[in-house]
Amino acid sequence: MGWTRYKIGDILTLEYGKPLDKAIRKEDGLYPAYGANGVKCRSDEYYFDKPTIIVGRKGSAGELTLTEEKFWPLDVTYYIEFDHSKFDLTFLYHLLSLLNLPSYATGVKPGINRNIIYSIDVDIPSPPEQKRIVAILDQAFADIDKARALTEQNLKNVRELFESYLQQVFSQRKEGWVAEPMASHFTIKHGYAFKGEDFTTDFSGSSPVVLTPGNYQENGNLYFTEKNTKRCNTDFPSEFKFTKGDLTIVMTDLSSHMKILGRPAFILDDNTLHNQRIGKFEYLSDDVMPELLYWFLLTGFSIEKIKATATGTMVRHTAPKRILENTIFYPKSKVTQKEICDKLSEVRNKSEDAYGFYLRKLELLDELKKSLLQKAFSGELTKESEAAA
């Protein structure tokens, strides 16, 4: 059951994919055409007629996809050729997965240089042992995938249960509730239209943070990382500065794939400036607690109504006046308002605890997969299975 050391270039070649003319692309074509990270289109023509592995060459460089028997590899890909009598296809797929090919991508638009991949040393067992390892991994990965699917469903259920509870609070209104225009109680102030020269690359923490739509999460929280945080290099008038506890709302979609328009959030600290895409609530009366307004804005029906006021195609934007034309439902009693806010906070905290538990479980399942791969290619997996037998 010996293992032999090879260079990757000794066991496979990375062949270039080819452009596929738009004239022969068809939505219902017989054969898939693979891009760097999966099927991109279909065609009635194929370029290669054996199951193999697509390796992303540009864009999603290093991503792996097992192919169907006949397919077309697009020009942003490699596809592998190898001796099927010496090497098992699925074994090679697991081997390349372990190597983490995306980490070898270089350049402004990341790409994979096949000569670098060819130089990597790997240990390979005999064909029967390869098949044995694949059988063990396939069974283990099938079990992990089942556990992952169940965990992902639990994540979805946790989020949906809280959203359903939140909806019920404001839709099943009891005696003492009123429905009034938001404009009767609030105004919304635009922020400053920052320019490129207003920002600094100094992330020491002393410069004010400029709040943008990229800082908003779907659940109404804010998050800040070096990637999504901008800091300002000059001082601005106090009218553009947030105070801790200010309630904000996103008035512009960040992009076509991140629908965060209408999301509310409370400001976390005073060292924050007001972006023009963010609205800050100011209060004309104290009839509605800020916390209750926050929860109301988080309801699905409130967000959908605000989105319906937006205009634009690629980037959708709404205005304070259009937001404030909507109706807010609330109980007149401040005691009832506080009870509602306290209960919603309690329920969401429990939901987020459960959500975090399931997220960690997904991380552990991913770590288990990596551990099994590492054991498989160090010879430990088959030794353990022999000992168990």
Number of C-alpha atoms within 10 A of each C-alpha: 8 9 14 10 11 15 14 20 17 13 17 16 17 22 15 18 22 14 13 19 8 9 7 11 18 15 11 11 14 14 21 26 25 27 26 24 20 19 17 14 19 21 21 16 18 17 15 15 12 12 16 22 23 28 32 30 28 23 17 21 25 28 22 24 19 16 21 15 13 18 24 27 31 24 17 21 30 28 26 18 16 17 10 9 7 14 19 18 21 19 22 20 17 18 18 19 16 17 16 12 17 19 11 16 20 13 8 6 10 17 20 24 16 17 12 12 18 17 13 13 13 16 15 22 18 15 15 13 18 20 17 15 22 20 14 15 20 13 11 14 16 11 11 17 15 11 15 19 12 13 20 17 12 16 20 13 14 19 16 13 14 17 16 12 15 20 18 12 16 19 12 7 14 11 7 10 14 13 11 14 14 18 19 15 17 18 17 20 18 18 20 18 10 14 8 7 9 13 17 14 11 12 14 7 9 11 19 21 23 22 25 20 24 19 18 22 15 15 15 19 14 18 12 13 8 9 7 13 15 23 23 23 16 11 12 13 8 10 12 19 20 23 16 13 14 16 21 24 25 26 26 26 23 20 14 11 7 12 15 24 26 29 28 30 24 20 19 16 12 14 17 20 25 25 21 20 22 25 23 26 20 15 16 12 10 10 15 21 15 18 18 21 19 19 21 21 22 21 21 15 14 20 18 13 16 24 22 13 16 20 13 9 8 10 12 18 20 21 18 19 13 14 25 18 15 15 16 20 18 24 20 14 13 15 10 14 18 14 13 19 19 13 11 18 14 12 16 20 12 14 19 17 13 16 21 13 13 21 16 13 16 19 11 13 18 14 12 15 17 14 13 18 20 17 15 23 21 13 18 14 19 17 12 12 11 9 7 7 6
